[in-house]
């Protein structure tokens, strides 16, 4: 994060994802950037736009954010619970079975 460079950074992420939507690394870096001001609807929107083929790394990153184990660690526990529930609802509604399995396995281990 660089103060005063927000628009430049977001522009770079958008261009990167426009060129290769299946670049999981770019999706994860965008989540890292967004985690400095964590917002559940923003994260669920990003997950919805991410191609299913590259969701696994993104889900791991979002789970880290939801448990305050990311580099920023700014998401509240209540927002983390909402994010986890929203992620599960989204992948369930889309019938994304690999993501449903990943989330259920991770959430089972963390309780």
PyMOL commands that set and color helices and strands:
alter all, ss='L'
color gray80, all
select helices_A, chain A and resi 6-19+24-37+40-49+52-66+77-94+97-110
alter helices_A, ss='H'
color red, helices_A
deselect
rebuild
show_as cartoon
